[in-house]
Each structure stands twice: as C-alpha cells, then as structure tokens.
Amino acid sequence: MDSTTTRRYLGLGVLSAIASLFVLPISGLVSMYSAYRLHDEVSRLYSYLIGGVGAFSVALWAVYLLTL
C-alpha cells in the first residue's frame, strides 16, 4: 500500500473511531476495517488503538441493544 492510501486509512480510522464513541456507534465497524488494513503499514499500537476503540464502541452498542 502506498503512503497516500495509508494516510487515508489512518485518517478514516481515527475519524470513525471518534465518531463511534460520540455520534454513531456503527461507524466502529469502519474503524475496525481501517485498523485491519493498517496493521502491516503503521505501528501496531496505532492499529490496535483504532481497532480497539471501534470494537469497544460496537460491543457497547450491541450490549445496549440486547438490554432493550
């Protein structure tokens, strides 16, 4: 993957992770996908952090929906 694509996935992952925490929890799926694509391109810490925030948000949303 070239550097432009890596920066796009990094930006998309960060924005969707933040959006999943505050606005739309389903966007955590986008951040998890971005983290998957970035796994070999950037530091694993960034990849795990972006994917972890997205997964946490999606899991929290699923638990909330199951308790309704």
C-alpha positions as CSV (number, residue, x, y, z in Angstrom):
1,M,0.0,0.0,0.0
2,D,1.4,3.4,-0.9
3,S,1.8,6.3,1.6
4,T,-1.3,8.2,0.3
5,T,-3.5,5.2,0.9
6,T,-2.0,4.6,4.3
7,R,-2.7,8.2,5.3
8,R,-6.3,7.9,4.1
9,Y,-7.0,4.7,6.1
10,L,-5.3,6.3,9.1
11,G,-7.5,9.4,8.9
12,L,-10.6,7.5,8.2
13,G,-9.9,5.1,11.1
14,V,-9.3,7.9,13.6
15,L,-12.4,9.9,12.5
16,S,-14.6,6.9,12.5
17,A,-13.3,5.8,15.9
18,I,-14.1,9.2,17.4
19,A,-17.5,9.2,15.7
20,S,-18.3,5.8,17.0
21,L,-17.7,6.9,20.6
22,F,-19.8,10.1,20.4
23,V,-22.2,10.0,17.5
24,L,-22.8,6.8,15.6
25,P,-21.6,3.5,17.2
26,I,-21.9,1.5,14.0
27,S,-19.1,3.6,12.5
28,G,-16.8,1.5,14.8
29,L,-17.0,-1.2,12.1
30,V,-15.3,1.2,9.7
31,S,-12.6,1.9,12.2
32,M,-12.0,-1.8,12.7
33,Y,-11.7,-2.3,9.0
34,S,-9.3,0.6,8.7
35,A,-7.2,-0.9,11.5
36,Y,-7.1,-4.2,9.7
37,R,-5.9,-2.5,6.6
38,L,-3.3,-0.5,8.5
39,H,-2.0,-3.5,10.5
40,D,1.2,-4.0,8.5
41,E,1.7,-0.4,7.3
42,V,2.0,1.6,10.5
43,S,2.9,1.0,14.1
44,R,0.8,-1.9,15.6
45,L,0.0,0.4,18.5
46,Y,-2.0,2.7,16.2
47,S,-3.7,-0.2,14.6
48,Y,-4.7,-1.8,17.9
49,L,-5.8,1.5,19.3
50,I,-8.0,2.4,16.4
51,G,-9.5,-1.1,16.1
52,G,-9.9,-1.4,19.9
53,V,-11.9,1.8,20.2
54,G,-14.1,0.8,17.3
55,A,-14.6,-2.7,18.7
56,F,-15.4,-1.3,22.2
57,S,-18.0,1.1,20.7
58,V,-19.7,-1.7,18.7
59,A,-19.7,-4.1,21.6
60,L,-21.1,-1.4,23.9
61,W,-23.8,-0.7,21.4
62,A,-24.7,-4.4,21.0
63,V,-25.0,-4.8,24.7
64,Y,-27.3,-1.8,24.9
65,L,-29.5,-3.1,22.1
66,L,-29.7,-6.5,23.8
67,T,-30.9,-5.0,27.1
68,L,-33.8,-3.1,25.5
